[in-house]
Amino acid sequence: MQRLPSPDAHWRDSARPAMLWLIDARSTFPLLLFLTHIRIWTFVVALSVIVFFSVLNHYGFNFQVFSRWIRALLAGKRKLSNPWWI
């Protein structure tokens, strides 16, 4: 039986990130690492990474946006137009 798309579906829905229940699918990559090296510390690392990405997703960030936000915080408000070596 072929599933037809919903009549309410829109092309903009195609840009949504893949989710595994409530977890972003990109954050489950550490589980693959855990399955290749099954130890308690790799499980803890994988679980903490998944929790970290879930918290970011809850606040509306993804990792790329979060890293840009951290870079902007570290750079400060003053931006120089000339390189420091000139």
N, C-alpha and C positions, 0 to 999 in steps of 0.2 A: 504494500500500500504506500503510495507516494504522498508525502506531506506537502501540502500547498502552503505558501507563505500566507501569513495573516493579512487580511485586507487592511488592518490598521498599521501594518509595518511600513516603515519609511526608510529611505536610503540612508538617512543620517544615523540610523541604528547600527549600521555596519561598522562604525568607528568605535563602538564601545569595546572596552578591554574584555578579554576572555576571563570568566570567573569560574572557580570551582566552589560552589556554594557561596560562602561569604568571602572567600580568599581569592586575591588576584592570582591568575594562573602563572604569571611571571615570577611570583614569589615562591612558587613551589619547586624551583630549581634546586635549592638546598636539600630537598627530600631525595632527589636523585643522587646527590652526593652521599647522603646518609645511607641509601640503599646499596651503594657500591662499597662503602666502608662502614659497616655496622658496628658502631661503638656508642657508648652512652654520651661521650662528649660531642660526637657529630650530631646525635639526636638533639642535644641541648642547643647547639649552634644553629641547626636547621629550624628548630622551633622558635628560637629567639629572632632569627631573620624573618620568619613568617609573621610573627607578632609585630615586629618593627614595620614591615611593609603593610600590614593590616591597619596599624595605627596611622601610618601616612595616608593610606587610602581613605580612612575615616575622616581625616581632616582635609581631603580633597587634593592631596599631593600624589604624584608618582615619583619614582626615584630621580628621574631627570630634572623635574621641577624642584625637588628637594635639594639636589646637589647645586643647582643654580642659586637657590635661596641661601644656602650655606656659603657659597662663593661670594655672593653679594654682601653677606654679613662680615666675612673675613676681609674683603677689600675695603670696606668703609665707605664713607660718603664722599671723600675727596678723590676725584679721578684726575690723573695727570694726562695732559694731551701730548706731552713729549716723553719719549722713553728716558729712563734714568741714565743711560750710558751716553747721551748727547750732552 
